[in-house]
Amino acid sequence: MTGLAKGPAGFDIANRHARIYGTGNHPLYWTPLPTIGLAAANMLRNPDAVANRAVYICPFAPGSLTQNILLSTLEKVLDTKFTIENVDVAKINENARIALEREEGGKAMKGLAVSNQFFEEDSGNDFGHLIDNEAVGVEMMSVEDAVRDVVETYGPEYGLVEGMFRVEPCEI
């Protein structure tokens, strides 16, 4: 969930500003870096359990992580309200696909990355049925605990990467 602090999740924590892509209710399957590290270490300790297959992990209950849930959790943890900007993720997706068809991959990449996460109509982010936390010792955690960890690690005034935060439809 490092992206929560650096911009790709749509949150500028330092300025208390949220960019909600689409409805903000699309399920997300993100994993905090410490959890990824734990899973990787456990894979090395017991490689037979995961040999020759992909392993999908997510320490949050299905449906418990969305942009709107992250927003309300950030507001609770920081005891403040965020300004909200609603973003047309369908337009981002449409323009990115047109650019890709024109073989303008560089132009399309940011839009495709955002729509892959947040666009309900055309997302490549639904891994809920594939999650296998038990195979690598990943335990469930609350969204609030993960958000608190991010805020404690990066600080409530951490500057984001503007180019990753402000994703707009590419020009076609």
matplotlib code that plots the C-alpha trace (Angstrom):
import matplotlib.pyplot as plt

x = [0.0, 3.0, 1.0, -1.4, 1.3, 2.9, -0.1, -1.2, -4.1, -5.6, -4.7, -2.6, -2.4, -0.3, -2.9, -5.9, -7.1, -8.6, -9.1, -11.8, -11.8, -15.2, -17.5, -14.7, -16.3, -14.3, -12.7, -8.9, -6.5, -3.5, -0.9, 1.4, 5.1, 5.9, 3.3, 4.9, 8.2, 6.8, 5.2, 8.5, 10.5, 8.0, 8.2, 11.9, 11.5, 9.0, 9.3, 7.6, 4.2, 4.4, 6.6, 5.7, 2.6, 1.6, 0.6, -1.9, -2.0, -4.1, -4.4, -7.8, -11.2, -12.8, -14.6, -13.1, -10.7, -11.9, -11.0, -14.0, -13.1, -9.5, -10.8, -13.0, -10.2, -7.7, -10.2, -10.6, -6.9, -6.0, -9.1, -9.8, -11.8, -10.4, -11.6, -12.8, -12.3, -14.3, -12.4, -14.0, -12.1, -14.1, -12.7, -9.2, -9.7, -11.2, -8.4, -5.8, -7.2, -7.3, -3.7, -2.8, -4.5, -2.5, 0.6, 1.3, 2.1, 3.9, 0.9, -1.5, 0.4, -0.7, -4.3, -4.3, -2.6, -5.3, -8.2, -6.8, -7.2, -10.3, -12.6, -15.4, -16.3, -12.8, -10.7, -7.9, -7.8, -10.3, -8.0, -10.4, -11.0, -7.3, -6.0, -4.0, -2.7, -2.4, 0.2, 2.7, 1.6, -0.2, -2.6, -5.6, -5.4, -7.7, -7.7, -7.3, -4.2, -2.7, -3.5, -2.1, 1.1, 1.4, 0.9, 3.4, 6.0, 5.7, 4.2, 1.0, 2.8, 4.6, 4.8, 3.4, 4.7, 2.5, 2.7, 1.4, -1.4, -2.9, -3.7, -5.9, -7.1, -4.2, -4.7, -5.7]
y = [0.0, 2.3, 3.7, 5.2, 7.6, 8.3, 9.0, 6.0, 5.2, 8.7, 10.3, 13.4, 12.9, 16.0, 18.3, 16.2, 15.8, 12.6, 11.7, 9.1, 7.2, 6.2, 5.3, 4.6, 1.3, -1.1, -3.8, -3.5, -6.3, -4.5, -5.8, -3.7, -4.1, -5.7, -8.4, -9.0, -9.4, -11.9, -13.9, -13.9, -15.1, -17.8, -18.9, -19.3, -21.2, -23.6, -23.5, -26.8, -25.3, -22.8, -24.4, -23.7, -21.6, -18.1, -17.1, -14.3, -12.6, -9.9, -9.4, -7.7, -9.4, -9.5, -6.3, -4.5, -2.4, 0.3, 3.9, 5.0, 2.8, 4.1, 7.7, 7.2, 5.4, 8.1, 10.8, 8.8, 8.1, 11.8, 13.2, 15.5, 15.7, 15.4, 17.4, 15.0, 15.2, 12.7, 11.5, 9.9, 6.6, 5.5, 8.3, 7.5, 3.9, 4.8, 7.2, 4.7, 2.0, 4.2, 5.2, 1.5, 0.6, 3.3, 1.6, 4.6, 2.4, 5.1, 7.4, 4.6, 3.2, 5.4, 5.3, 1.6, 1.2, 3.4, 1.8, -1.7, -0.8, 1.3, 0.9, -1.4, -2.1, -3.3, -4.1, -6.6, -6.4, -9.1, -11.7, -12.4, -16.0, -16.7, -15.5, -18.1, -16.4, -19.6, -21.1, -18.3, -17.4, -14.1, -13.2, -10.9, -7.3, -4.4, -1.5, 0.9, -0.9, -0.7, 3.0, 3.8, 1.9, 4.0, 7.3, 6.3, 5.2, 8.1, 10.8, 12.8, 15.4, 13.1, 14.5, 12.4, 11.8, 14.2, 12.3, 9.2, 11.1, 13.2, 10.7, 12.2, 10.8, 10.9, 13.1, 11.1]
z = [0.0, -0.6, -3.4, -0.9, 0.2, -3.2, -5.3, -7.5, -5.1, -5.7, -2.4, -1.7, 2.0, 2.7, 1.0, 2.1, -1.5, -3.0, -6.7, -6.7, -10.0, -11.1, -8.2, -5.8, -4.9, -7.1, -4.9, -4.7, -4.0, -2.7, -0.2, 2.1, 1.4, 4.8, 4.0, 0.6, 2.3, 4.8, 2.0, 0.0, 3.0, 3.7, 0.0, 0.4, 3.6, 2.1, -1.7, -2.3, -1.2, -4.1, -6.7, -10.3, -9.7, -9.2, -5.6, -5.0, -1.6, 0.0, 3.8, 3.5, 3.5, 0.0, -0.7, 2.3, 0.3, -2.1, -2.7, -0.7, 2.2, 2.0, 2.0, 5.0, 6.8, 6.0, 7.3, 10.5, 11.1, 10.3, 12.0, 9.0, 5.8, 2.3, -0.6, -3.3, -7.0, -9.1, -12.1, -15.2, -15.3, -18.3, -20.4, -19.2, -20.2, -23.6, -24.6, -23.3, -25.5, -28.5, -28.0, -27.6, -30.8, -32.5, -31.1, -28.8, -25.8, -23.8, -24.0, -23.0, -20.0, -17.2, -18.3, -18.6, -15.1, -13.5, -15.3, -14.5, -10.8, -10.7, -13.8, -12.9, -16.5, -17.7, -14.7, -14.6, -10.8, -9.6, -8.0, -5.1, -6.1, -6.5, -3.1, -1.3, 1.9, 3.8, 1.5, 2.4, 5.9, 5.2, 8.0, 7.6, 8.8, 9.0, 6.5, 9.4, 10.6, 7.1, 6.7, 10.2, 9.2, 6.0, 7.8, 10.5, 7.9, 5.6, 7.8, 7.3, 5.2, 2.8, -0.7, -3.5, -7.0, -8.9, -12.2, -10.5, -8.7, -11.4, -14.2, -16.9, -20.2, -22.6, -25.7, -28.8]

ax = plt.figure().add_subplot(projection="3d")
ax.plot(x, y, z, "-o")
ax.set_aspect("equal")
plt.show()
